[in-house]
């Protein structure tokens, strides 16, 4: 995907990476969850039955702007 253009500065050549999640019981990477944030009784996000998508992250080599794309359900 090196032919992607940065939406901030317009340069071509975004570098692939990922958004790390190191919280308790995490899978090591962040996901996008459909719908507004709803908190459960203990303050955590309600996730049951909600689609979760993996996030593809790219960083512009010139201005360091991040571009995020929800790519596929996990």
PDB file with SEQRES, HELIX, SHEET and CRYST1 records, atoms N, CA, C and O in Angstrom:
SEQRES   1 A   74  UNK UNK UNK UNK UNK UNK UNK UNK UNK UNK UNK UNK UNK          
SEQRES   2 A   74  UNK UNK UNK UNK UNK UNK UNK UNK UNK UNK UNK UNK UNK          
SEQRES   3 A   74  UNK UNK UNK UNK UNK UNK UNK UNK UNK UNK UNK UNK UNK          
SEQRES   4 A   74  UNK UNK UNK UNK UNK UNK UNK UNK UNK UNK UNK UNK UNK          
SEQRES   5 A   74  UNK UNK UNK UNK UNK UNK UNK UNK UNK UNK UNK UNK UNK          
SEQRES   6 A   74  UNK UNK UNK UNK UNK UNK UNK UNK UNK                          
SHEET    1 AA1 3 UNK A  14  UNK A  17  0                                        
SHEET    2 AA1 3 UNK A  52  UNK A  60 -1                                        
SHEET    3 AA1 3 UNK A  31  UNK A  33 -1                                        
SHEET    1 AA2 2 UNK A  52  UNK A  60  0                                        
SHEET    2 AA2 2 UNK A  66  UNK A  73 -1                                        
CRYST1    1.000    1.000    1.000  90.00  90.00  90.00 P 1           1          
ATOM      1  N   UNK A   1       0.821  -1.199   0.000  1.00  0.00           N  
ATOM      2  CA  UNK A   1       0.000   0.000   0.000  1.00  0.00           C  
ATOM      3  C   UNK A   1       0.862   1.259   0.000  1.00  0.00           C  
ATOM      4  O   UNK A   1       0.436   2.297   0.506  1.00  0.00           O  
ATOM      5  N   UNK A   2       2.050   1.182  -0.552  1.00  0.00           N  
ATOM      6  CA  UNK A   2       2.931   2.338  -0.563  1.00  0.00           C  
ATOM      7  C   UNK A   2       2.443   3.425  -1.513  1.00  0.00           C  
ATOM      8  O   UNK A   2       2.990   4.528  -1.502  1.00  0.00           O  
ATOM      9  N   UNK A   3       1.426   3.146  -2.339  1.00  0.00           N  
ATOM     10  CA  UNK A   3       0.917   4.157  -3.254  1.00  0.00           C  
ATOM     11  C   UNK A   3      -0.158   5.034  -2.614  1.00  0.00           C  
ATOM     12  O   UNK A   3      -0.717   5.899  -3.288  1.00  0.00           O  
ATOM     13  N   UNK A   4      -0.458   4.834  -1.336  1.00  0.00           N  
ATOM     14  CA  UNK A   4      -1.421   5.688  -0.635  1.00  0.00           C  
ATOM     15  C   UNK A   4      -0.829   7.074  -0.428  1.00  0.00           C  
ATOM     16  O   UNK A   4       0.368   7.221  -0.183  1.00  0.00           O  
ATOM     17  N   UNK A   5      -1.676   8.082  -0.530  1.00  0.00           N  
ATOM     18  CA  UNK A   5      -1.255   9.469  -0.299  1.00  0.00           C  
ATOM     19  C   UNK A   5      -1.713   9.926   1.070  1.00  0.00           C  
ATOM     20  O   UNK A   5      -2.797   9.560   1.525  1.00  0.00           O  
ATOM     21  N   UNK A   6      -0.900  10.714   1.715  1.00  0.00           N  
ATOM     22  CA  UNK A   6      -1.237  11.312   3.005  1.00  0.00           C  
ATOM     23  C   UNK A   6      -2.335  12.353   2.784  1.00  0.00           C  
ATOM     24  O   UNK A   6      -2.213  13.211   1.910  1.00  0.00           O  
ATOM     25  N   UNK A   7      -3.395  12.276   3.567  1.00  0.00           N  
ATOM     26  CA  UNK A   7      -4.471  13.258   3.430  1.00  0.00           C  
ATOM     27  C   UNK A   7      -4.115  14.594   4.072  1.00  0.00           C  
ATOM     28  O   UNK A   7      -4.839  15.575   3.906  1.00  0.00           O  
ATOM     29  N   UNK A   8      -3.006  14.637   4.804  1.00  0.00           N  
ATOM     30  CA  UNK A   8      -2.589  15.872   5.471  1.00  0.00           C  
ATOM     31  C   UNK A   8      -1.664  16.705   4.578  1.00  0.00           C  
ATOM     32  O   UNK A   8      -1.911  17.892   4.363  1.00  0.00           O  
ATOM     33  N   UNK A   9      -0.596  16.079   4.057  1.00  0.00           N  
ATOM     34  CA  UNK A   9       0.388  16.843   3.270  1.00  0.00           C  
ATOM     35  C   UNK A   9       0.391  16.481   1.787  1.00  0.00           C  
ATOM     36  O   UNK A   9       0.992  17.194   0.983  1.00  0.00           O  
ATOM     37  N   UNK A  10      -0.277  15.375   1.409  1.00  0.00           N  
ATOM     38  CA  UNK A  10      -0.366  14.993   0.007  1.00  0.00           C  
ATOM     39  C   UNK A  10       0.776  14.141  -0.513  1.00  0.00           C  
ATOM     40  O   UNK A  10       0.746  13.714  -1.667  1.00  0.00           O  
ATOM     41  N   UNK A  11       1.779  13.886   0.308  1.00  0.00           N  
ATOM     42  CA  UNK A  11       2.914  13.075  -0.134  1.00  0.00           C  
ATOM     43  C   UNK A  11       2.495  11.617  -0.297  1.00  0.00           C  
ATOM     44  O   UNK A  11       1.544  11.161   0.339  1.00  0.00           O  
ATOM     45  N   UNK A  12       3.213  10.891  -1.155  1.00  0.00           N  
ATOM     46  CA  UNK A  12       2.945   9.476  -1.391  1.00  0.00           C  
ATOM     47  C   UNK A  12       3.950   8.628  -0.617  1.00  0.00           C  
ATOM     48  O   UNK A  12       5.075   9.064  -0.375  1.00  0.00           O  
ATOM     49  N   UNK A  13       3.555   7.439  -0.236  1.00  0.00           N  
ATOM     50  CA  UNK A  13       4.487   6.522   0.424  1.00  0.00           C  
ATOM     51  C   UNK A  13       4.251   6.433   1.917  1.00  0.00           C  
ATOM     52  O   UNK A  13       5.105   6.835   2.707  1.00  0.00           O  
ATOM     53  N   UNK A  14       3.095   5.908   2.314  1.00  0.00           N  
ATOM     54  CA  UNK A  14       2.801   5.747   3.732  1.00  0.00           C  
ATOM     55  C   UNK A  14       3.425   4.445   4.250  1.00  0.00           C  
ATOM     56  O   UNK A  14       3.454   3.435   3.547  1.00  0.00           O  
ATOM     57  N   UNK A  15       3.917   4.487   5.471  1.00  0.00           N  
ATOM     58  CA  UNK A  15       4.574   3.342   6.094  1.00  0.00           C  
ATOM     59  C   UNK A  15       3.558   2.576   6.957  1.00  0.00           C  
ATOM     60  O   UNK A  15       2.900   3.169   7.812  1.00  0.00           O  
ATOM     61  N   UNK A  16       3.433   1.275   6.733  1.00  0.00           N  
ATOM     62  CA  UNK A  16       2.479   0.448   7.478  1.00  0.00           C  
ATOM     63  C   UNK A  16       2.935   0.246   8.917  1.00  0.00           C  
ATOM     64  O   UNK A  16       4.131   0.181   9.201  1.00  0.00           O  
ATOM     65  N   UNK A  17       1.957   0.148   9.825  1.00  0.00           N  
ATOM     66  CA  UNK A  17       2.223  -0.123  11.238  1.00  0.00           C  
ATOM     67  C   UNK A  17       0.931  -0.556  11.906  1.00  0.00           C  
ATOM     68  O   UNK A  17      -0.009  -0.960  11.222  1.00  0.00           O  
ATOM     69  N   UNK A  18       0.864  -0.481  13.234  1.00  0.00           N  
ATOM     70  CA  UNK A  18      -0.379  -0.804  13.928  1.00  0.00           C  
ATOM     71  C   UNK A  18      -0.467  -0.021  15.223  1.00  0.00           C  
ATOM     72  O   UNK A  18       0.538   0.479  15.730  1.00  0.00           O  
ATOM     73  N   UNK A  19      -1.688   0.082  15.759  1.00  0.00           N  
ATOM     74  CA  UNK A  19      -1.940   0.765  17.020  1.00  0.00           C  
ATOM     75  C   UNK A  19      -1.914  -0.292  18.113  1.00  0.00           C  
ATOM     76  O   UNK A  19      -2.751  -1.195  18.112  1.00  0.00           O  
ATOM     77  N   UNK A  20      -0.984  -0.203  19.032  1.00  0.00           N  
ATOM     78  CA  UNK A  20      -0.808  -1.200  20.066  1.00  0.00           C  
ATOM     79  C   UNK A  20      -1.785  -0.979  21.224  1.00  0.00           C  
ATOM     80  O   UNK A  20      -2.051   0.156  21.620  1.00  0.00           O  
ATOM     81  N   UNK A  21      -2.309  -2.071  21.753  1.00  0.00           N  
ATOM     82  CA  UNK A  21      -3.152  -2.047  22.946  1.00  0.00           C  
ATOM     83  C   UNK A  21      -2.500  -2.966  23.956  1.00  0.00           C  
ATOM     84  O   UNK A  21      -2.434  -4.176  23.739  1.00  0.00           O  
ATOM     85  N   UNK A  22      -2.015  -2.410  25.063  1.00  0.00           N  
ATOM     86  CA  UNK A  22      -1.326  -3.222  26.068  1.00  0.00           C  
ATOM     87  C   UNK A  22      -2.098  -3.292  27.374  1.00  0.00           C  
ATOM     88  O   UNK A  22      -1.518  -3.565  28.425  1.00  0.00           O  
ATOM     89  N   UNK A  23      -3.402  -3.047  27.319  1.00  0.00           N  
ATOM     90  CA  UNK A  23      -4.248  -3.100  28.511  1.00  0.00           C  
ATOM     91  C   UNK A  23      -4.475  -4.533  28.973  1.00  0.00           C  
ATOM     92  O   UNK A  23      -4.051  -5.479  28.309  1.00  0.00           O  
ATOM     93  N   UNK A  24      -5.143  -4.694  30.109  1.00  0.00           N  
ATOM     94  CA  UNK A  24      -5.429  -6.025  30.642  1.00  0.00           C  
ATOM     95  C   UNK A  24      -6.237  -6.838  29.651  1.00  0.00           C  
ATOM     96  O   UNK A  24      -7.175  -6.335  29.033  1.00  0.00           O  
ATOM     97  N   UNK A  25      -5.863  -8.104  29.505  1.00  0.00           N  
ATOM     98  CA  UNK A  25      -6.555  -9.058  28.635  1.00  0.00           C  
ATOM     99  C   UNK A  25      -6.616  -8.597  27.176  1.00  0.00           C  
ATOM    100  O   UNK A  25      -7.502  -9.021  26.435  1.00  0.00           O  
ATOM    101  N   UNK A  26      -5.701  -7.748  26.763  1.00  0.00           N  
ATOM    102  CA  UNK A  26      -5.723  -7.252  25.387  1.00  0.00           C  
ATOM    103  C   UNK A  26      -5.100  -8.273  24.444  1.00  0.00           C  
ATOM    104  O   UNK A  26      -4.339  -9.144  24.864  1.00  0.00           O  
ATOM    105  N   UNK A  27      -5.433  -8.150  23.173  1.00  0.00           N  
ATOM    106  CA  UNK A  27      -4.854  -9.016  22.144  1.00  0.00           C  
ATOM    107  C   UNK A  27      -3.575  -8.412  21.577  1.00  0.00           C  
ATOM    108  O   UNK A  27      -2.946  -9.011  20.704  1.00  0.00           O  
ATOM    109  N   UNK A  28      -3.180  -7.230  22.062  1.00  0.00           N  
ATOM    110  CA  UNK A  28      -1.956  -6.585  21.604  1.00  0.00           C  
ATOM    111  C   UNK A  28      -2.172  -5.543  20.523  1.00  0.00           C  
ATOM    112  O   UNK A  28      -1.261  -4.773  20.219  1.00  0.00           O  
ATOM    113  N   UNK A  29      -3.355  -5.504  19.940  1.00  0.00           N  
ATOM    114  CA  UNK A  29      -3.650  -4.503  18.917  1.00  0.00           C  
ATOM    115  C   UNK A  29      -5.050  -3.966  19.148  1.00  0.00           C  
ATOM    116  O   UNK A  29      -5.915  -4.653  19.691  1.00  0.00           O  
ATOM    117  N   UNK A  30      -5.257  -2.734  18.729  1.00  0.00           N  
ATOM    118  CA  UNK A  30      -6.549  -2.062  18.929  1.00  0.00           C  
ATOM    119  C   UNK A  30      -7.531  -2.477  17.843  1.00  0.00           C  
ATOM    120  O   UNK A  30      -7.125  -2.917  16.768  1.00  0.00           O  
ATOM    121  N   UNK A  31      -8.808  -2.341  18.120  1.00  0.00           N  
ATOM    122  CA  UNK A  31      -9.870  -2.616  17.158  1.00  0.00           C  
ATOM    123  C   UNK A  31     -10.877  -1.473  17.179  1.00  0.00           C  
ATOM    124  O   UNK A  31     -11.020  -0.766  18.176  1.00  0.00           O  
ATOM    125  N   UNK A  32     -11.564  -1.311  16.063  1.00  0.00           N  
ATOM    126  CA  UNK A  32     -12.649  -0.334  15.959  1.00  0.00           C  
ATOM    127  C   UNK A  32     -13.943  -1.077  16.244  1.00  0.00           C  
ATOM    128  O   UNK A  32     -14.175  -2.152  15.690  1.00  0.00           O  
ATOM    129  N   UNK A  33     -14.800  -0.512  17.112  1.00  0.00           N  
ATOM    130  CA  UNK A  33     -16.060  -1.150  17.488  1.00  0.00           C  
ATOM    131  C   UNK A  33     -17.207  -0.278  16.991  1.00  0.00           C  
ATOM    132  O   UNK A  33     -17.228   0.932  17.212  1.00  0.00           O  
ATOM    133  N   UNK A  34     -18.164  -0.919  16.315  1.00  0.00           N  
ATOM    134  CA  UNK A  34     -19.306  -0.203  15.744  1.00  0.00           C  
ATOM    135  C   UNK A  34     -20.211   0.363  16.835  1.00  0.00           C  
ATOM    136  O   UNK A  34     -20.458  -0.304  17.840  1.00  0.00           O  
ATOM    137  N   UNK A  35     -20.704   1.574  16.649  1.00  0.00           N  
ATOM    138  CA  UNK A  35     -21.645   2.205  17.570  1.00  0.00           C  
ATOM    139  C   UNK A  35     -20.970   3.078  18.615  1.00  0.00           C  
ATOM    140  O   UNK A  35     -19.758   3.018  18.819  1.00  0.00           O  
ATOM    141  N   UNK A  36     -21.790   3.889  19.268  1.00  0.00           N  
ATOM    142  CA  UNK A  36     -21.280   4.783  20.315  1.00  0.00           C  
ATOM    143  C   UNK A  36     -20.836   3.985  21.538  1.00  0.00           C  
ATOM    144  O   UNK A  36     -21.337   2.889  21.788  1.00  0.00           O  
ATOM    145  N   UNK A  37     -19.898   4.539  22.293  1.00  0.00           N  
ATOM    146  CA  UNK A  37     -19.404   3.896  23.510  1.00  0.00           C  
ATOM    147  C   UNK A  37     -20.515   3.802  24.548  1.00  0.00           C  
ATOM    148  O   UNK A  37     -21.155   4.796  24.889  1.00  0.00           O  
ATOM    149  N   UNK A  38     -20.728   2.599  25.036  1.00  0.00           N  
ATOM    150  CA  UNK A  38     -21.648   2.361  26.148  1.00  0.00           C  
ATOM    151  C   UNK A  38     -20.843   1.664  27.233  1.00  0.00           C  
ATOM    152  O   UNK A  38     -20.115   0.710  26.960  1.00  0.00           O  
ATOM    153  N   UNK A  39     -20.978   2.146  28.469  1.00  0.00           N  
ATOM    154  CA  UNK A  39     -20.230   1.552  29.580  1.00  0.00           C  
ATOM    155  C   UNK A  39     -21.110   0.607  30.381  1.00  0.00           C  
ATOM    156  O   UNK A  39     -22.301   0.850  30.576  1.00  0.00           O  
ATOM    157  N   UNK A  40     -20.493  -0.480  30.841  1.00  0.00           N  
ATOM    158  CA  UNK A  40     -21.189  -1.449  31.667  1.00  0.00           C  
ATOM    159  C   UNK A  40     -21.176  -1.022  33.125  1.00  0.00           C  
ATOM    160  O   UNK A  40     -20.746   0.083  33.458  1.00  0.00           O  
ATOM    161  N   UNK A  41     -21.646  -1.900  33.981  1.00  0.00           N  
ATOM    162  CA  UNK A  41     -21.768  -1.639  35.417  1.00  0.00           C  
ATOM    163  C   UNK A  41     -20.422  -1.287  36.048  1.00  0.00           C  
ATOM    164  O   UNK A  41     -20.353  -0.424  36.923  1.00  0.00           O  
ATOM    165  N   UNK A  42     -19.348  -1.956  35.604  1.00  0.00           N  
ATOM    166  CA  UNK A  42     -18.031  -1.734  36.199  1.00  0.00           C  
ATOM    167  C   UNK A  42     -17.184  -0.714  35.437  1.00  0.00           C  
ATOM    168  O   UNK A  42     -15.994  -0.572  35.717  1.00  0.00           O  
ATOM    169  N   UNK A  43     -17.776  -0.008  34.487  1.00  0.00           N  
ATOM    170  CA  UNK A  43     -17.079   1.064  33.785  1.00  0.00           C  
ATOM    171  C   UNK A  43     -16.438   0.675  32.471  1.00  0.00           C  
ATOM    172  O   UNK A  43     -16.009   1.551  31.720  1.00  0.00           O  
ATOM    173  N   UNK A  44     -16.358  -0.613  32.168  1.00  0.00           N  
ATOM    174  CA  UNK A  44     -15.761  -1.050  30.905  1.00  0.00           C  
ATOM    175  C   UNK A  44     -16.739  -0.898  29.754  1.00  0.00           C  
ATOM    176  O   UNK A  44     -17.942  -0.749  29.966  1.00  0.00           O  
ATOM    177  N   UNK A  45     -16.222  -0.937  28.546  1.00  0.00           N  
ATOM    178  CA  UNK A  45     -17.057  -0.804  27.357  1.00  0.00           C  
ATOM    179  C   UNK A  45     -17.896  -2.064  27.152  1.00  0.00           C  
ATOM    180  O   UNK A  45     -17.408  -3.181  27.322  1.00  0.00           O  
ATOM    181  N   UNK A  46     -19.166  -1.869  26.785  1.00  0.00           N  
ATOM    182  CA  UNK A  46     -20.028  -2.997  26.427  1.00  0.00           C  
ATOM    183  C   UNK A  46     -19.663  -3.435  25.005  1.00  0.00           C  
ATOM    184  O   UNK A  46     -19.760  -2.642  24.069  1.00  0.00           O  
ATOM    185  N   UNK A  47     -19.248  -4.686  24.843  1.00  0.00           N  
ATOM    186  CA  UNK A  47     -18.784  -5.172  23.551  1.00  0.00           C  
ATOM    187  C   UNK A  47     -19.586  -6.345  23.010  1.00  0.00           C  
ATOM    188  O   UNK A  47     -19.510  -6.635  21.816  1.00  0.00           O  
ATOM    189  N   UNK A  48     -20.339  -7.015  23.840  1.00  0.00           N  
ATOM    190  CA  UNK A  48     -21.022  -8.249  23.444  1.00  0.00           C  
ATOM    191  C   UNK A  48     -21.945  -8.016  22.247  1.00  0.00           C  
ATOM    192  O   UNK A  48     -22.799  -7.130  22.271  1.00  0.00           O  
ATOM    193  N   UNK A  49     -21.759  -8.826  21.199  1.00  0.00           N  
ATOM    194  CA  UNK A  49     -22.601  -8.758  20.017  1.00  0.00           C  
ATOM    195  C   UNK A  49     -22.318  -7.599  19.079  1.00  0.00           C  
ATOM    196  O   UNK A  49     -23.037  -7.419  18.096  1.00  0.00           O  
ATOM    197  N   UNK A  50     -21.293  -6.810  19.356  1.00  0.00           N  
ATOM    198  CA  UNK A  50     -20.975  -5.658  18.501  1.00  0.00           C  
ATOM    199  C   UNK A  50     -19.824  -6.017  17.562  1.00  0.00           C  
ATOM    200  O   UNK A  50     -18.826  -6.588  18.001  1.00  0.00           O  
ATOM    201  N   UNK A  51     -19.953  -5.686  16.271  1.00  0.00           N  
ATOM    202  CA  UNK A  51     -18.860  -5.967  15.331  1.00  0.00           C  
ATOM    203  C   UNK A  51     -17.579  -5.234  15.732  1.00  0.00           C  
ATOM    204  O   UNK A  51     -17.610  -4.064  16.114  1.00  0.00           O  
ATOM    205  N   UNK A  52     -16.457  -5.946  15.639  1.00  0.00           N  
ATOM    206  CA  UNK A  52     -15.140  -5.389  15.939  1.00  0.00           C  
ATOM    207  C   UNK A  52     -14.273  -5.549  14.690  1.00  0.00           C  
ATOM    208  O   UNK A  52     -14.192  -6.636  14.118  1.00  0.00           O  
ATOM    209  N   UNK A  53     -13.636  -4.474  14.279  1.00  0.00           N  
ATOM    210  CA  UNK A  53     -12.827  -4.471  13.055  1.00  0.00           C  
ATOM    211  C   UNK A  53     -11.368  -4.230  13.388  1.00  0.00           C  
ATOM    212  O   UNK A  53     -11.047  -3.407  14.246  1.00  0.00           O  
ATOM    213  N   UNK A  54     -10.481  -4.952  12.707  1.00  0.00           N  
ATOM    214  CA  UNK A  54      -9.049  -4.690  12.841  1.00  0.00           C  
ATOM    215  C   UNK A  54      -8.736  -3.333  12.225  1.00  0.00           C  
ATOM    216  O   UNK A  54      -9.392  -2.912  11.272  1.00  0.00           O  
ATOM    217  N   UNK A  55      -7.743  -2.655  12.765  1.00  0.00           N  
ATOM    218  CA  UNK A  55      -7.350  -1.327  12.279  1.00  0.00           C  
ATOM    219  C   UNK A  55      -6.012  -1.424  11.559  1.00  0.00           C  
ATOM    220  O   UNK A  55      -5.022  -1.873  12.136  1.00  0.00           O  
ATOM    221  N   UNK A  56      -5.983  -1.003  10.300  1.00  0.00           N  
ATOM    222  CA  UNK A  56      -4.726  -0.861   9.573  1.00  0.00           C  
ATOM    223  C   UNK A  56      -4.268   0.577   9.766  1.00  0.00           C  
ATOM    224  O   UNK A  56      -5.035   1.511   9.528  1.00  0.00           O  
ATOM    225  N   UNK A  57      -3.042   0.758  10.189  1.00  0.00           N  
ATOM    226  CA  UNK A  57      -2.509   2.093  10.465  1.00  0.00           C  
ATOM    227  C   UNK A  57      -1.312   2.374   9.551  1.00  0.00           C  
ATOM    228  O   UNK A  57      -0.477   1.500   9.318  1.00  0.00           O  
ATOM    229  N   UNK A  58      -1.243   3.589   9.048  1.00  0.00           N  
ATOM    230  CA  UNK A  58      -0.144   4.019   8.188  1.00  0.00           C  
ATOM    231  C   UNK A  58       0.356   5.376   8.666  1.00  0.00           C  
ATOM    232  O   UNK A  58      -0.432   6.233   9.067  1.00  0.00           O  
ATOM    233  N   UNK A  59       1.676   5.563   8.619  1.00  0.00           N  
ATOM    234  CA  UNK A  59       2.294   6.825   9.034  1.00  0.00           C  
ATOM    235  C   UNK A  59       2.982   7.452   7.839  1.00  0.00           C  
ATOM    236  O   UNK A  59       3.727   6.792   7.114  1.00  0.00           O  
ATOM    237  N   UNK A  60       2.721   8.742   7.642  1.00  0.00           N  
ATOM    238  CA  UNK A  60       3.377   9.472   6.569  1.00  0.00           C  
ATOM    239  C   UNK A  60       4.856   9.626   6.906  1.00  0.00           C  
ATOM    240  O   UNK A  60       5.208  10.047   8.008  1.00  0.00           O  
ATOM    241  N   UNK A  61       5.711   9.286   5.961  1.00  0.00           N  
ATOM    242  CA  UNK A  61       7.169   9.384   6.175  1.00  0.00           C  
ATOM    243  C   UNK A  61       7.653  10.839   6.212  1.00  0.00           C  
ATOM    244  O   UNK A  61       8.769  11.109   6.656  1.00  0.00           O  
ATOM    245  N   UNK A  62       6.823  11.771   5.749  1.00  0.00           N  
ATOM    246  CA  UNK A  62       7.236  13.171   5.654  1.00  0.00           C  
ATOM    247  C   UNK A  62       6.720  14.018   6.811  1.00  0.00           C  
ATOM    248  O   UNK A  62       7.496  14.711   7.469  1.00  0.00           O  
ATOM    249  N   UNK A  63       5.393  13.964   7.064  1.00  0.00           N  
ATOM    250  CA  UNK A  63       4.833  14.831   8.115  1.00  0.00           C  
ATOM    251  C   UNK A  63       4.409  14.050   9.366  1.00  0.00           C  
ATOM    252  O   UNK A  63       3.980  14.649  10.352  1.00  0.00           O  
ATOM    253  N   UNK A  64       4.527  12.715   9.329  1.00  0.00           N  
ATOM    254  CA  UNK A  64       4.251  11.820  10.464  1.00  0.00           C  
ATOM    255  C   UNK A  64       2.776  11.721  10.832  1.00  0.00           C  
ATOM    256  O   UNK A  64       2.440  11.201  11.896  1.00  0.00           O  
ATOM    257  N   UNK A  65       1.890  12.214   9.964  1.00  0.00           N  
ATOM    258  CA  UNK A  65       0.446  12.096  10.166  1.00  0.00           C  
ATOM    259  C   UNK A  65       0.052  10.618  10.103  1.00  0.00           C  
ATOM    260  O   UNK A  65       0.605   9.867   9.299  1.00  0.00           O  
ATOM    261  N   UNK A  66      -0.904  10.192  10.947  1.00  0.00           N  
ATOM    262  CA  UNK A  66      -1.390   8.817  10.928  1.00  0.00           C  
ATOM    263  C   UNK A  66      -2.682   8.719  10.136  1.00  0.00           C  
ATOM    264  O   UNK A  66      -3.569   9.562  10.269  1.00  0.00           O  
ATOM    265  N   UNK A  67      -2.782   7.685   9.314  1.00  0.00           N  
ATOM    266  CA  UNK A  67      -3.990   7.352   8.567  1.00  0.00           C  
ATOM    267  C   UNK A  67      -4.464   6.001   9.085  1.00  0.00           C  
ATOM    268  O   UNK A  67      -3.686   5.047   9.118  1.00  0.00           O  
ATOM    269  N   UNK A  68      -5.727   5.905   9.490  1.00  0.00           N  
ATOM    270  CA  UNK A  68      -6.280   4.668  10.037  1.00  0.00           C  
ATOM    271  C   UNK A  68      -7.414   4.170   9.144  1.00  0.00           C  
ATOM    272  O   UNK A  68      -8.230   4.957   8.664  1.00  0.00           O  
ATOM    273  N   UNK A  69      -7.458   2.850   8.926  1.00  0.00           N  
ATOM    274  CA  UNK A  69      -8.491   2.221   8.119  1.00  0.00           C  
ATOM    275  C   UNK A  69      -9.011   0.998   8.853  1.00  0.00           C  
ATOM    276  O   UNK A  69      -8.224   0.171   9.313  1.00  0.00           O  
ATOM    277  N   UNK A  70     -10.336   0.872   8.969  1.00  0.00           N  
ATOM    278  CA  UNK A  70     -10.950  -0.335   9.524  1.00  0.00           C  
ATOM    279  C   UNK A  70     -11.033  -1.323   8.373  1.00  0.00           C  
ATOM    280  O   UNK A  70     -11.748  -1.086   7.400  1.00  0.00           O  
ATOM    281  N   UNK A  71     -10.298  -2.438   8.479  1.00  0.00           N  
ATOM    282  CA  UNK A  71     -10.124  -3.285   7.301  1.00  0.00           C  
ATOM    283  C   UNK A  71     -10.981  -4.533   7.247  1.00  0.00           C  
ATOM    284  O   UNK A  71     -11.510  -4.863   6.186  1.00  0.00           O  
ATOM    285  N   UNK A  72     -11.134  -5.240   8.364  1.00  0.00           N  
ATOM    286  CA  UNK A  72     -11.874  -6.500   8.339  1.00  0.00           C  
ATOM    287  C   UNK A  72     -12.333  -6.869   9.736  1.00  0.00           C  
ATOM    288  O   UNK A  72     -11.657  -6.550  10.714  1.00  0.00           O  
ATOM    289  N   UNK A  73     -13.470  -7.535   9.842  1.00  0.00           N  
ATOM    290  CA  UNK A  73     -13.936  -7.946  11.176  1.00  0.00           C  
ATOM    291  C   UNK A  73     -12.961  -8.928  11.808  1.00  0.00           C  
ATOM    292  O   UNK A  73     -12.363  -9.755  11.120  1.00  0.00           O  
ATOM    293  N   UNK A  74     -12.807  -8.831  13.114  1.00  0.00           N  
ATOM    294  CA  UNK A  74     -11.931  -9.787  13.816  1.00  0.00           C  
ATOM    295  C   UNK A  74     -12.760 -10.689  14.702  1.00  0.00           C  
ATOM    296  O   UNK A  74     -12.215 -11.562  15.377  1.00  0.00           O  
TER     297      UNK A  74                                                      
END                                                                             
